[in-house]
Amino acid sequence: MAAFDNLTSLHNHEEKLRARSLAAIDADAALSAYWTLVGEAMNVIYAFTHDHAHGSENELTLQYLGIRLFNAAGASVKLALSGYYQKAFDRCET
């Protein structure tokens, strides 16, 4: 049961950091503008991958890559807001 207590405590701390991160972003005009840009970029990626009807196999492949890009961006946003800055902005090398 202690393991679940630790995970719950970790989650609660992450949510507190998320609230503080969002407050810091909201308090700074430059950060707010950047955050809006990130959100709009994710909207464009989503529209291309979800709403666009592909006309060829190449477009479908690009849509699949777009889905991966959207998921990576979402994960990075989640990690950054929760305080995991190094992993949020780490380069992915395979």
BAKOL-578617 format. One record per residue (C-alpha): residue in three letters; y, z, x; chain. Coordinates in nm, 2 decimals. Last residue first. Layout:
! residues N
{aa:ALA | Y:Y | Z:Z | X:X | ch:A} $
...
***
This chain:
! residues 94
{aa:THR | Y:0.64 | Z:-3.19 | X:1.69 | ch:A} $
{aa:GLU | Y:0.99 | Z:-3.06 | X:1.74 | ch:A} $
{aa:CYS | Y:1.20 | Z:-2.90 | X:1.47 | ch:A} $
{aa:ARG | Y:1.53 | Z:-2.79 | X:1.60 | ch:A} $
{aa:ASP | Y:1.63 | Z:-2.44 | X:1.52 | ch:A} $
{aa:PHE | Y:1.91 | Z:-2.38 | X:1.28 | ch:A} $
{aa:ALA | Y:1.74 | Z:-2.16 | X:1.02 | ch:A} $
{aa:LYS | Y:1.50 | Z:-2.02 | X:1.28 | ch:A} $
{aa:GLN | Y:1.78 | Z:-1.88 | X:1.49 | ch:A} $
{aa:TYR | Y:1.99 | Z:-1.77 | X:1.19 | ch:A} $
{aa:TYR | Y:1.73 | Z:-1.56 | X:1.01 | ch:A} $
{aa:GLY | Y:1.99 | Z:-1.35 | X:0.83 | ch:A} $
{aa:SER | Y:1.89 | Z:-1.42 | X:0.47 | ch:A} $
{aa:LEU | Y:2.16 | Z:-1.67 | X:0.41 | ch:A} $
{aa:ALA | Y:2.04 | Z:-1.87 | X:0.71 | ch:A} $
{aa:LEU | Y:1.68 | Z:-1.86 | X:0.61 | ch:A} $
{aa:LYS | Y:1.75 | Z:-1.98 | X:0.25 | ch:A} $
{aa:VAL | Y:1.98 | Z:-2.26 | X:0.37 | ch:A} $
{aa:SER | Y:1.73 | Z:-2.37 | X:0.63 | ch:A} $
{aa:ALA | Y:1.45 | Z:-2.38 | X:0.37 | ch:A} $
{aa:GLY | Y:1.67 | Z:-2.59 | X:0.14 | ch:A} $
{aa:ALA | Y:1.76 | Z:-2.83 | X:0.42 | ch:A} $
{aa:ALA | Y:1.39 | Z:-2.86 | X:0.52 | ch:A} $
{aa:ASN | Y:1.29 | Z:-2.93 | X:0.16 | ch:A} $
{aa:PHE | Y:1.56 | Z:-3.19 | X:0.12 | ch:A} $
{aa:LEU | Y:1.46 | Z:-3.36 | X:0.45 | ch:A} $
{aa:ARG | Y:1.10 | Z:-3.37 | X:0.35 | ch:A} $
{aa:ILE | Y:1.19 | Z:-3.52 | X:0.01 | ch:A} $
{aa:GLY | Y:1.41 | Z:-3.77 | X:0.19 | ch:A} $
{aa:LEU | Y:1.12 | Z:-3.87 | X:0.41 | ch:A} $
{aa:TYR | Y:0.91 | Z:-3.94 | X:0.10 | ch:A} $
{aa:GLN | Y:1.21 | Z:-4.14 | X:-0.04 | ch:A} $
{aa:LEU | Y:1.23 | Z:-4.34 | X:0.28 | ch:A} $
{aa:THR | Y:0.85 | Z:-4.42 | X:0.24 | ch:A} $
{aa:LEU | Y:0.92 | Z:-4.53 | X:-0.12 | ch:A} $
{aa:GLU | Y:1.20 | Z:-4.75 | X:0.00 | ch:A} $
{aa:ASN | Y:0.97 | Z:-4.92 | X:0.25 | ch:A} $
{aa:GLU | Y:0.70 | Z:-4.96 | X:-0.02 | ch:A} $
{aa:SER | Y:0.95 | Z:-5.16 | X:-0.22 | ch:A} $
{aa:GLY | Y:1.18 | Z:-5.14 | X:-0.51 | ch:A} $
{aa:HIS | Y:1.20 | Z:-4.76 | X:-0.54 | ch:A} $
{aa:ALA | Y:1.34 | Z:-4.62 | X:-0.86 | ch:A} $
{aa:HIS | Y:1.62 | Z:-4.38 | X:-0.76 | ch:A} $
{aa:ASP | Y:1.63 | Z:-4.05 | X:-0.96 | ch:A} $
{aa:HIS | Y:1.42 | Z:-3.82 | X:-0.75 | ch:A} $
{aa:THR | Y:1.44 | Z:-3.91 | X:-0.38 | ch:A} $
{aa:PHE | Y:1.79 | Z:-4.07 | X:-0.39 | ch:A} $
{aa:ALA | Y:1.93 | Z:-3.82 | X:-0.63 | ch:A} $
{aa:TYR | Y:1.79 | Z:-3.53 | X:-0.43 | ch:A} $
{aa:ILE | Y:1.93 | Z:-3.66 | X:-0.11 | ch:A} $
{aa:VAL | Y:2.27 | Z:-3.70 | X:-0.27 | ch:A} $
{aa:ASN | Y:2.26 | Z:-3.35 | X:-0.41 | ch:A} $
{aa:MET | Y:2.15 | Z:-3.21 | X:-0.07 | ch:A} $
{aa:ALA | Y:2.46 | Z:-3.37 | X:0.08 | ch:A} $
{aa:GLU | Y:2.67 | Z:-3.22 | X:-0.20 | ch:A} $
{aa:GLY | Y:2.54 | Z:-2.88 | X:-0.13 | ch:A} $
{aa:VAL | Y:2.60 | Z:-2.91 | X:0.25 | ch:A} $
{aa:LEU | Y:2.95 | Z:-3.03 | X:0.19 | ch:A} $
{aa:THR | Y:3.02 | Z:-2.75 | X:-0.05 | ch:A} $
{aa:TRP | Y:2.91 | Z:-2.50 | X:0.22 | ch:A} $
{aa:TYR | Y:3.14 | Z:-2.67 | X:0.47 | ch:A} $
{aa:ALA | Y:3.43 | Z:-2.64 | X:0.24 | ch:A} $
{aa:SER | Y:3.35 | Z:-2.27 | X:0.17 | ch:A} $
{aa:LEU | Y:3.31 | Z:-2.21 | X:0.54 | ch:A} $
{aa:ALA | Y:3.66 | Z:-2.36 | X:0.60 | ch:A} $
{aa:ALA | Y:3.81 | Z:-2.16 | X:0.31 | ch:A} $
{aa:ASP | Y:3.67 | Z:-1.83 | X:0.43 | ch:A} $
{aa:ALA | Y:3.62 | Z:-1.55 | X:0.17 | ch:A} $
{aa:ASP | Y:3.35 | Z:-1.74 | X:-0.03 | ch:A} $
{aa:ILE | Y:3.15 | Z:-1.79 | X:0.29 | ch:A} $
{aa:ALA | Y:3.17 | Z:-1.42 | X:0.38 | ch:A} $
{aa:ALA | Y:3.07 | Z:-1.32 | X:0.02 | ch:A} $
{aa:LEU | Y:2.78 | Z:-1.56 | X:0.04 | ch:A} $
{aa:SER | Y:2.66 | Z:-1.40 | X:0.36 | ch:A} $
{aa:ARG | Y:2.70 | Z:-1.05 | X:0.22 | ch:A} $
{aa:ALA | Y:2.49 | Z:-1.14 | X:-0.08 | ch:A} $
{aa:ARG | Y:2.23 | Z:-1.30 | X:0.13 | ch:A} $
{aa:LEU | Y:2.23 | Z:-1.00 | X:0.37 | ch:A} $
{aa:LYS | Y:2.16 | Z:-0.77 | X:0.07 | ch:A} $
{aa:GLU | Y:1.88 | Z:-1.01 | X:-0.05 | ch:A} $
{aa:GLU | Y:1.72 | Z:-1.00 | X:0.30 | ch:A} $
{aa:HIS | Y:1.73 | Z:-0.62 | X:0.30 | ch:A} $
{aa:ASN | Y:1.55 | Z:-0.61 | X:-0.04 | ch:A} $
{aa:HIS | Y:1.29 | Z:-0.86 | X:0.08 | ch:A} $
{aa:LEU | Y:1.22 | Z:-0.65 | X:0.39 | ch:A} $
{aa:SER | Y:1.19 | Z:-0.34 | X:0.19 | ch:A} $
{aa:THR | Y:0.95 | Z:-0.51 | X:-0.05 | ch:A} $
{aa:LEU | Y:0.75 | Z:-0.64 | X:0.25 | ch:A} $
{aa:ASN | Y:0.74 | Z:-0.29 | X:0.40 | ch:A} $
{aa:ASP | Y:0.63 | Z:-0.13 | X:0.08 | ch:A} $
{aa:PHE | Y:0.36 | Z:-0.40 | X:0.04 | ch:A} $
{aa:ALA | Y:0.23 | Z:-0.31 | X:0.38 | ch:A} $
{aa:ALA | Y:0.24 | Z:0.06 | X:0.29 | ch:A} $
{aa:MET | Y:0.00 | Z:0.00 | X:0.00 | ch:A} $
***
